[in-house]
Amino acid sequence: MSDLRRFANENKFASCFRTSAKTGYNINEAMKYLIETVIDRMSKVSSKEFTTDRKSVTLIPEKHENNDRYRQQQKSGCC
């Protein structure tokens, strides 16, 4: 068993992929697996459970209406 696979198993990762950002090696496969795994796991949890789970984040768009204006102000400043 490779060190990467052993590390993934010991840390209870869903899987592991050797990838290269430089060459693009295995990037599509890794991203496809990641997205499919997230969608699959989210579909098994009811929306109420998902949003009250202490390990998840609930985004409320109304609370973030001013984010674009805030970002613009941050970009225009120096330091």
C-alpha positions as CSV (number, residue, x, y, z in Angstrom):
1,M,0.0,0.0,0.0
2,S,1.4,3.4,-0.9
3,D,2.1,6.1,1.7
4,L,-0.6,8.3,0.2
5,R,-3.3,5.5,0.4
6,R,-2.2,4.6,3.9
7,F,-2.5,8.2,5.1
8,A,-5.9,8.5,3.5
9,N,-7.1,5.3,5.2
10,E,-5.7,6.3,8.6
11,N,-7.4,9.7,8.4
12,K,-10.7,8.3,7.1
13,F,-10.6,10.2,3.8
14,A,-13.1,9.1,1.2
15,S,-10.3,8.5,-1.3
16,C,-7.0,10.0,-2.5
17,F,-5.6,10.9,-5.9
18,R,-2.1,11.7,-7.2
19,T,-2.6,14.9,-9.2
20,S,-0.5,17.5,-10.9
21,A,-1.6,21.1,-11.3
22,K,1.3,21.6,-13.7
23,T,0.3,18.9,-16.2
24,G,-3.3,18.5,-15.2
25,Y,-2.8,14.8,-14.5
26,N,-5.8,13.3,-12.8
27,I,-7.4,16.6,-12.0
28,N,-10.7,15.9,-13.8
29,E,-11.0,12.5,-12.2
30,A,-10.3,13.8,-8.7
31,M,-12.8,16.7,-9.0
32,K,-15.4,14.4,-10.5
33,Y,-15.0,12.0,-7.6
34,L,-15.1,14.9,-5.0
35,I,-18.3,16.4,-6.5
36,E,-20.1,13.1,-6.8
37,T,-19.2,12.2,-3.2
38,V,-20.4,15.5,-1.8
39,I,-23.7,15.3,-3.8
40,D,-24.2,11.7,-2.7
41,R,-23.6,12.5,0.9
42,M,-25.8,15.6,0.9
43,S,-28.6,13.7,-0.7
44,K,-28.7,11.3,2.2
45,V,-29.1,14.1,4.8
46,S,-32.4,15.9,5.2
47,S,-32.1,19.7,4.7
48,K,-33.0,20.3,8.4
49,E,-30.3,17.9,9.6
50,F,-27.8,19.5,7.2
51,T,-28.4,23.1,8.3
52,T,-28.5,22.3,12.1
53,D,-25.4,20.1,12.0
54,R,-22.7,21.9,14.0
55,K,-20.1,20.8,11.4
56,S,-21.9,22.6,8.5
57,V,-22.4,26.2,7.4
58,T,-25.7,27.7,6.6
59,L,-25.6,30.6,4.1
60,I,-28.3,33.1,4.3
61,P,-28.2,35.4,1.2
62,E,-30.0,38.2,2.8
63,K,-27.3,38.6,5.4
64,H,-24.7,39.0,2.6
65,E,-26.4,41.5,0.3
66,N,-23.7,44.1,1.0
67,N,-20.7,41.8,0.3
68,D,-20.1,43.2,-3.2
69,R,-20.0,46.8,-1.9
70,Y,-17.7,45.7,1.0
71,R,-15.3,43.9,-1.4
72,Q,-15.1,47.0,-3.7
73,Q,-14.3,49.2,-0.7
74,Q,-11.6,46.8,0.4
75,K,-10.0,46.7,-3.1
76,S,-9.9,50.5,-3.4
77,G,-7.9,51.0,-0.2
78,C,-4.2,50.8,0.1
79,C,-3.0,48.5,3.0
